[in-house]
């Protein structure tokens, strides 16, 4: 068979060629179709580089051994002492070389057969599929790795990672699971591919006992495999925090009544008891619908009825006066509401509220979050919760902020006498519009703070790219992040502009996907707060001093402080997940 007919898409021999077939040499057609067939070479390059490194280290060790043997056999005493010193240095050099102990790539290639286009072209016979996931870095998480309930399905999340511990963002990896049951039988369960580098393994233990779960990637155990799992009965499992929360009910909605104090009868009340759920739970409200709940506190022989005289209807108060009536446990007055004891009663109120864990605090300001913002924050936190500390150490965090000359809004308390509030030593000087301000851009990583730049004029895409060009790579170099660092920025339009993203692509800089309206996820916000407080203490008198103090205080931020923020970043993600994507305390 030496010829091929393109209209018929058929190979044929020379005897079958005729005028009705327009034939071409078969070898030319084969060469033409070799192009679309893609053979991945990344695996070979990485493994070959590791092999060369190992051979180089082996040659160094062999040469050192031969040299030492010759010196000991034929050298003088002086030469032996010299060799000893040289070999000590050589051995230290070899020990610090860091030769690879595990393959940087897996040795698997899969072949997916596509039957739909089998007759159309040779390259449609199939596609070579592979991932850069390695078993030594792939991890499994989930409650199902520790315990499960017999008879109920349990899930485990598997996250595939490459040799650098980074998430493989594609699926189709060959993952197998095997679970040894208490009776000696072996089950397999079900593995679901999420198409994003993560997989869900579902299994069900038939009865209680000790299980052993083996998870393999390309026939190699992943990190921590095999896992020991305890299967228990349903009654033996302690309720989770979430389920416990669902069972908690407020006093007003619970069918179990709290112990309450019988309210003394009003002169306008009748003997017939009215059905009033507010009265049932000892909640009192005035005509403006202001309520307070009354309970008998542990260790107290009194109950407290807030805000004045009782009204005609059960559970209502008329004309709230801001006073408190104190009743004994049998419903008798202990203290009448008189104006002379208001100060003492306020102290009593504060004491009771503090016992209940309630304190007066200033409400903090947080960005308004829509449902779509919460969903994006929750998705980011969930997808990155399994990332290793090594990955977060490679992230270079950035942001811009405005710093006002006299714009610090922190409260300041002073001790003063009456009618001296206007004295200069008891006031905080202010000027219109904060006396001016500057806008700065800065970055940091776990290794410390990077460059800080004052932004002149209005920031646009071109000016932002200039800042990156002059400061980004230099900061990464100073912080020793290497060439494969990850850059973080928010979703400001000038950051996400097409020309800006093209700049990142040309510089081969990986940009971290970031959700909108998510300052709580960026640890640089903590540094901004500390920076503004420190600059305010320096009391700058003009914008030039303000810029100078900002850069000085930014450089003073310790490396340990930066490292601590990155080290605790998984806890920040956990808090965002617990808040379902909402605001958290940073």
N, C-alpha and C positions, 0 to 999 in steps of 0.2 A: 504494500500500500504506500504509494509515493505521492499521490495527488489528493486535492481537496476541492470540492465544489461548493463555493460560498452560498449560492441560492438554496441548494439542498442541505447545506450544512452536514455533508457526508464525506468521509474519506473513501477513496476508491483506488483500484489498481489501474495499470495502464491499459489492460484489455477492455475495461468498461468505459474508458474515455471516448466520447463521441462529440458530434457537433452540437447536441442538445445540452451538453454539460460544459460550462466555462470553468475549467480547472486551473488551479495554481499549485505550485509545489507545496507539499504538506509541511516540510520543514520551515518554510517561510511563515505559514499560518501559526505554527507552534511558537516560533520566536516572537510573533506579534502578540500572542496571548500570554507570554511569560511576564510581561510588564505588570499587569494588574495583580499578579500573585505577589502578596506581601509576606516577606519572611522577617519576623522581628529579630533585629540584631542587638537590641539593648541588653538582653540576658547575656549573650556571648561576650559583649564588651565588658560588662561589670565583672563577670566571673573570670575572664581572661586577665583583667587588671588585678583582681585578687590573687590569681595564680602566679602572676609575675611578681607580685609583692612577696608572696611566700617563697618563691624560688630565690629572690634576691636576699631575703633574710636567711635562707638555708645556706646560700653561698657565703654570706658573711660569717655565719657560725662555723662552717667547715674551714674557711681560711684562718679564722682565729684559732681553732683547735690545732690545725697543722702547724701554724707558726709557734704556738705555745709548746707543742710536742718537740719541735726541732730545737727550741731554745733550751728546754729541760734536758734534752739528750746530748747536745753538742755545745751549748753556750757556756760562757764563763759565769761566775757568780754575779758580776756586775750586769751582764746581759740578762740574767734571770730576774734580777731586781727591776731592771728597766721594763722587761716584758710584763712583770707583775703589775706595774703601774699602768702600762698601756692596755693590758687586758681588763683592768678594772674599769677604765674609761670606756673601752669597747663594749664590755658587758652592760654597763649602764646605758649606753647608747642603744644597744639591742633591746634592752628591757623597756625603754621608753618609745620604741618604734611603733608599738600598737599593731601587731600583725592581726589580720582578720581571723577570728576563730570560727565563725559561722559563714556559710555561703550568703552572699549578698542578694542572690536571686534564687528562685526555685528552678528545678530542672524539668519542668513539665510543659508540654505543648499539647493543647487540645485541638481537635479537628471537628468542626461542625459541618455536617453534610446538609446542603440545601437541595432538596429534590425538585423544587418548583422550576428552577431554570436549568435543569440538567441538560436539556437538548439544545439550548440556545448558544452556549459558548463553553469553552474549556475552563475558563476561570470561574464559571458558576458551579463547578463541582463542589466547592466548599471554601471555608475560610479558616485560616489558622488563628486560634484565639488563645490568648495567654494574659496573665496579670502579673504585676510585680510584687504580689503578696508573698511573704515568707512566714513560715510557721513559728519561728522563734520570736517574732514580734506581734503576731496576731493574738488578740485577747478575747476573753469571754466575760460577760458581766450579767448580773441579774440575781434575784432571790433564789432562782432555781438551781444555782450552783451550790447552795448550802443546805436547803431543806425544801421539801415539797409535801403535799397532802396526798395520801393514798387515794386513788380513784379520781383525782381532779387533774386536769391538764396544767402543766407548768411550762414556762418559756424561759429560754436563755438567749441573750443577744451576743452574737459573734461579730467582732469588728476586725476586718482584715487590714494589715498594715505592711508597709514595705520595710526595707532594711534600715531606714532612718527613723522608723517609728511613726511615719506619717500615714494618714488614712488613705487607703486605695479607694478611689471614688467610682469604681466600676464593679459590676458583679461578675457572675459566671465563673467564680472560683470553685474548684473541686473540693468541697467540704463534706466529710463523712462523720457520722456520729454513731457511737455504740454504747449502750448502757447495760451494765450487768445487774440483773435483778437479784433480790434476796434469795430466791429459790435456785439460783444458778443459771437461769435462762438469760438470753441476750435479746434486747430490743433495739430498735433503730430509731423510732420516732419520725418526725417530719421536719425538713429544713426548708425554709422559705427565703428566697433571694429578694432583698429589697431594692436591688439594682443600683445601689449607691455605695457598695463596699461593706454593708452590714447584712447580717443574716439572722433569722429567728429560728431557733430549734425548739420544737414542741414535743414533749413526752408526757407520759402518764404512768405513774408507779402503780402496779396492781395491788400492792399491799405494803404495810409498814415494814421498815427494816433499813439496812445500809445498802446504798447503791453506789456504783462506780461508773462515772460518765467519762468516756474517752472522746475527745474532739480532735479531728485530724484535718490538716490542710495538705493536700497532695501526699497523703499517706504518712505525714509527719505530725506528731503531737504539737498542738499549739501551746502557748505559754500557760503553765499551771496544770495542763492535762496529764494524767486523768484526775478528775475531781471526785471527792467523796461527798455524797449527798445522804441526808437522813430523811427518810420517808416516815411520816407520822400520821396518826389518826387526826380527823378533823378537830376533835375536842382538845388535842394536845398542842395545837398551834396557838401561840399568843397572838391576839389581834394586832394588826398593824396600826400605825399611827393614824392613817387615813380612815380605816374602818372604825377606829375608836372615835374619831371626830364625828363620823356620821351618826353614831349612837348617842352623842351628847345632845341634849335639848336645853333650850332656855327655860328658866323657871315658869314663864307664862305658857309655854307650849307643852310642858311635861304633865303627864297624868298623875305624877306623884307630887303632892303638895308639899311645899316647904313649911316648916314650923313657923307660924305667924302669931302675932300678938293681937288679941281682941281689942278693937278700937273702942274707946269710950263712946257712949251714946251721945248724940247731939241733942240739944234742947228742941230741935226741929224734927228730929227723926221719929219714926214710928216703930212699933214693936215688930212689924212684919218685915222679915228679911227679904231684900231684893236680890234678884239674881244679877250679879255684876262680876264679870271675870276680873276686872281691875281690883275690886274689893277682895276677891278670893286670893289673889296673889299679893295682897297688901301693897298695891301700887296706888299712890295718891297723885291726883292731877288737879290743876287749877282750871279756871274757866278759859285760859289761854292755851289749854292742852299741854301744859308743862307738867311733867310727871317725875316722881321719885319713888323708888321701891324701898320698902322698909323690911328689914330682917332683924331677928334677934341674933346678935353676934356672939360667937363662942367666947365664954369668959366674961360676958357683960350681963348685968342684970337690968339693963335699960334698953328701950327701943327709941328710935328717933323719928319724929314726924316733922318734915321740913316744910317751911314756908307757911306759917300762920294758922289762922282759925279754920276749923272744919266747916264745911258747907252743909247745905240741907240734904244733898244726895250722898249716898255712901261713895267714898273714894274721891270726893271732890273738895276743893278748897275755894274759899271766897277771898277776894282782895289780898293776894299774897303780899306779905309785909317784910319778907326777908328774915324772919325770926324762926326759932326752932323751939318746939315744945318737947320736953323730955318726959317719957312715961315709964313707970316701973313695969315689971313683968305681969302684974295683975291689972294693969290698965289705969292706975292712978297717976295723977300729975306728980312729978318730982320737982320740976322747975317751971314756973310760969313764964310766958314770953314777955319779958320786960326789956325796955330799951337799955337799961343800965348793964345788962349782962350780955349784950350782943358781942363784945370783944371776946369774952370767955367762951361763948357759944361758937364763935367762928373757929377758935382754937380746937374746940371739941369736934367740930365738923371736919377740920383738917386732919385731926388725929384718926378719926374713923375712916375717912377716905384713904389715908395713907396705909392704914391696916388692910384695906381692901386692894391695895396695889395701884391706886389712882393718884396721879400727880399732875399738877399744872405744867404744861410744856408749850413751847412755841411751835406751831405747825411748820414743818419743813416744806420747802418748795420743790416740786418735782414736775417734769414735763407732762403735759396731758397726753395720755396714751389711748388711742382707739383700739378696737378689738383686733384690727389687722396688725397693729404694732405689737400687741401682746403675743399674737400668734407667731410673728416673725422672731421675736426675742426668745420665745419658748422653743421654737424650732432650732435656733442657733445654739442655745444652751444644751438642748438634748443631743444634738449631733456632735458637739465638741466635748461632752462630759467625759468621754473615754480617752481623750487625747493625753499623751504622756507629758510629764513636766519638761522633758527635753524639747518637745515641740513648742511649748509656750516660751521657753527661754530663747527661741529663735525669732520671736515676734518683736518687731519694732513698732511701738505704739505712738500715735501722733494725734494732734488736735490743735485748734486755735482757740484763744480766749481773749476777752477784753478785760483790761485792768485799769480801773479809774484812779485818778490821783487822790481824791478824797471820797472815794465811793464805797469804803468798807461799811457794810450795814450791820456789823456785829454790835450787840448790846453791850453797854458798859455801866456797871453799877458803882455808885459813889455814896459815901457817908456824908451827910450834910444836915444842917439844922433847918428849921422851918424858915420859909421866905428867903432861902438862899439858892433856889434852883437856877436863877439867872446868872449867878456868879461865874466868871470864866473858868475857874478851876472845876466847876460842876457841870460844864457843858461840853458838847462835841461840836467843833466848828464844822460848818457845811458851806458849800458854794453851789451855785446853780450848775446843773448838768454834771455834777461830780468834779468840776474843775478841770475837765479834759480827761482823756484816756488814751491808751495805746492798745493796739491789737498785736498779739504775738503768736508765732507758730513754734512748736517745740516737739521733741520726740524723746522717748526713753525705752529702755529694755531692762531685763533683770540684771544686766551688768552695769547699770547706772543711767544717768541722764545724757542725752545727746545735745545737739545744737539747739539754741533758741534764737529766733530771728524776729525782729520788729517789722511789722507789715506797714509799709508806707502807702497811704492812700487806700483806695478801694480795691479789695482782693478780687481778681478775676482769674480765668483759667491760665492765661499766659504768665501772670505774676506767680501763680501757684507752681507752675512747672519750673519757673526760674528758681524758686525756693528749693524745690526738690533737686534740681540740677546742682545747686551750689552746696547743699547741706545734707541730703539724704545719704548718698554713698559715703561721704566723709564720716557721718555719724555711725553708720554701720561698721566702717573700718575701725573707728576709735573704740567701739564697743565690742570688737572682735566677734561679730556675728557670722562671719564667713560669707560666701557668695550665694548661699541658698537660704537666706533669711526670708521671712514673711513680713510684708508691710501692712499695717492696719491704718485705715482712714475711714471717716464717716461717709455718709451718702450725700454730702453737699454737691449741688450740680456742678460746681467747678472741679470737684474731685472726680466725678464720674463722667466728665466730658469726654467725647470721642478722642480728641487729640491727647488728653491726659492719659487715657487708658492705652493709647497707641505708644505713648512715651514709656509706660511701664513695660509694654511688650517688647519694645526695642532694647530696653535695658535688661531684659530677662529677669524682672522682679515680680515675684508672686504677690498678689494683693489678696488679703483676707476678705472673704465675703462678709458683709456687715449689715445687720438689720437697721432700719430707720428708727429714729426716736429711741435710742438705746444708750444714753450716757451712763447708766448704771453698769453696763457691761464693760466700759472702758476704764481701766484702773488709773489712767492719767487724770481723771476727775479728782481723785484723792490728792494728787500732787498739786493740782491747780488750787484747791482750797488751802493747802498748807503754804503754797507760795504767796497767795494774796494776804494771808495772815502775817507772814514774815515780812513782806514788803510794807504792809501798813505800819508795823512796829518801827520801821526805819524812818517813817515820817518824811517822805520825799516832798520837796517844795515846788518842783516843776517837772515837766514831762521828761527832760533829759535825765534828771536824777531817778525818776520812776523807771526808765528803761535800764539804767545802770544797776539799780537795786534788784530789778527783776532778774537780770542775768547773773548777778552775784549770788542771789539766794537760790536760783535754779542750780547753779554749780555746787552749792553747799549741800544739796540733798544727797544723803548718803547712799552708797551702793546697797547696804543692807536693807534700807527702807524700800528701794526699788525691787530688790530680790524678794522681800517679804510679800509685796503686792502680787508678784507673779506666782510665788509659791502657794499663796492662798486663793489663786484664781479659780480652781475647781470648786471651792466652797462658794464663791460668788455665783458660779453657774448653778450649783445646787439650790441656792437661795432663789434664783430666778425661776427655776423649775417649781419650787415649792410655792412661789407667788403666782404661778401659771402665767409667766411672762410680764407680770406687773412690776411696779416699783419696789425696790428693796432698800434696806439700810446698808450703806456702803461705808 
